[in-house]
Amino acid sequence: MNTSALSKYFYPIVIFALVLFVPLFVVQQIGPFDFWWWMTTNLIILISLGLSTDHYFKNALVDDLKTGFWKKFLWGLISAVILYLVFYAGNFIIRQILSFADENISNVYDFKGSASSLRIGLLMLLVIGPGEELFWRAYIQGNFMRRYGKITGFILGTLIYTLIHLATGNPVLILAALTGGVFWGWIYMKYQSITINIVSHIIWDISVFLLFPFY
């Protein structure tokens, strides 16, 4: 790709993302500013930066939304079901082989805190589900793919998405991030449709955290 199409602000934004997300996973709450408001704020800031500094990113999103929405919605739904089943099986297996799995999984659900299910669901639907895919896949992985090719971009995007979860200190959550990163990253690499990824992530998030949790 022509280097002029590559945003010079990409790497500073990657570093800024680390600055925003590491404290989120370590502290989780500052006074009334809980995990869910914090996550929402981070994603809004980062996506706004991406859109304002990377015209390729913005144009790719607009082009994707113009065609085949319902077909992409269906593929997103199917992929969410597949990923849920993968986690359902993984939840059973990991509880059998790791003595600390029960505690780690319980700690993931402790992220809910005192937030209402309604607020969590709305934020997942409107910001968090779409935002994670817009930033981590369309922006981060998309930029890496344009710079270094599809496979390398997929690997680098998945690696960063997984590494940022190291701040949680929760091995099961890190493994879950790796699984989700590989799954959604592969879908984005193959189809390069952020619509599919967004639908998949929203449905999976709400299913795992609210509708059919693993506890």
N, C-alpha and C positions, 0 to 999 in steps of 0.2 A: 504493500500500500504506500501511496505517496506520503512521505513524512509530514507534509503540511497538513494532512488530515488528522494527525495525532495531536491530542491536547498536551501542551507543555505543563499543564497543571495536574496531570494524572498522578504522578508519584507524590507530590505534596498532599493531594487529597487522600491517597492511600495511608500516608503517615498520619494525617489528621484523623482518619477513621480509627486508627489504633488508639490515638489519644482519647477519642470519645468513648470507644467501646470497652477498653480495658477497665477503667474505673467503674463502668456500669456493671460489669460482671463481678468485680471484686466487692463493691460496696452495695449495689442493688438499690439503695434508697437513700435519699438525703431529705430528711424531714418529710413534708407532704409529697415531695417529688419522687414517686415510687418507680419501680422498674419499668412499668408499662408506659408512663408518661416520658420517662427518660429515653427508652428505646424509640418511642415515637418521635421525640424531638431530634435525636441523633439522625434518624433516617431522613426526616424532612430537611435538615441542614445539609446532609451529604448529597441527597438527590438534587437539591436546589443548586449546589455548587457544580455538580456534574452537568446539569442542564444548561447552566449559565456559561460554562467554560468549554463544553465539548459539543459542537454542532452535529457531529456524526452520531453521537449518542441520542440526541434529541430527535434527529431526522429518522433514525432507525426505529424509534418507538412509534412515531407518527405513522410511518409506512406499515409497520406490523399491525397496527390497529385498523388499518383501512380494509383489510381483506380477510375473509374466511373466519370471522369471529366465532360462529357457533361450532364450526369444525374444531377450531383450536380450543374452545371451551370444553368440548367433549373429550379431547385428548388430555386436557388438564385434569378433568374429572377422573378419567381412567387411570392416569398416572398417580393421582392422589390415593386412589384405592389400592393400587399396587404397592405404593410406599407404605401405606398404613399396614398392609398385610406383612410386609417385610419387618416392620417394627413390632408388630404383634408377635411374630415368630421369634424375633430377636429378644423381645422382652421375656418370653418364656425361657429361652435358652440361657440368656445371661444370668437370670436369677438362679439357675441350676448350677452354674459353674463359678460364679463370683460371689464370695461371701458378703461383699460390701454393696452388691447391686441394689438390694432393697433400699438401703439408706440413700444411695446415690440417686435413685429414681424418685424417692420421696423428696429429696432436696430440690429436684427439678420442679416439682409441683409446688414447692414452697415459694417459688418465684411469684406465684399468684398473690401471696400476701393477703392483704385485706381488700384488694380490688374486687369489685363485683364482677360476676361472670358476664353481665351485660356490657360493662365497660371494656373488659378484655376482648370480648367477641367483636365489638364495634371497631376497636383499634386494630385488631387482627384483620378484619375485613377491609377497612378503609385505608390503613397506613402500613401496619407491620408486615402483613403478608405480601402486599404489592411492593412495599418499600425494600424488603430484603432481596427480592428478585431483581428489582430495578437497579439496586446498588451493587449487590454482590455478583450477580450474573450479568445483567446487561451492561453495567458500567465497568466493574472491575474485570470480570472474565472477558467481556467483550473487548476491552482495551488490550488485555494481554494477548488475545487471539489475533487482533489486528497487528500487533507488534511482532509476535513470535510464532504465529501459526496456530491452528486450531488445537492440536494436541497439547502443545506446550502451554498455551493459554488456558486450556481446561485444567491442566495440572496445577499451574500457578494460582489460578483463581480458587480452586478447591483447597489448596494448601493454606492460603491466607484465611479463607473462611473457617477452616478447621483450627488453625493456630490461634486465632483471636479468641476462641473458646477455651484455650488453655488457662485463661485468667480465672475461669470458674473453679479450677482445681477439682473438677468432678470428672473422673475418667469415663463414666457412662455417658455423660452429656457430651464430652469431647468425641467419643465414638459415634454418638448420634449425629453430631455436627458433620463428622467425616462422611457418614452414610448419606445424610441429606445433601451434603455438598457434592459428593460424587454423582448421586442420582439426578439432582436438578442441574448440575453442571454438564452432565452428559446430554440431558435433554436439550439444554440450550446450545451446546456445541453441535448437536445433530440437526436441530430444527431452526435454531436462531430465531425463535418466536417467544418474546417475553410474555405474550398473552398466555401461552400454554403454561409457562412457569408460574405466572401469577395465580392463575386459577388453581393449579396444583398445590401451591404453597398455602393459599388461603384455606382451601378445603382440608388439607392435612393438619394445619395449625388448629383449626377449630375442632376437628375430630379428636385430635390427641389431647388437647388441653381442656376441652369443655364437654364434648358429646360422648366420646368413648375413651376416657383416660385409662392409663395402664396402672391402676391401683385397685 
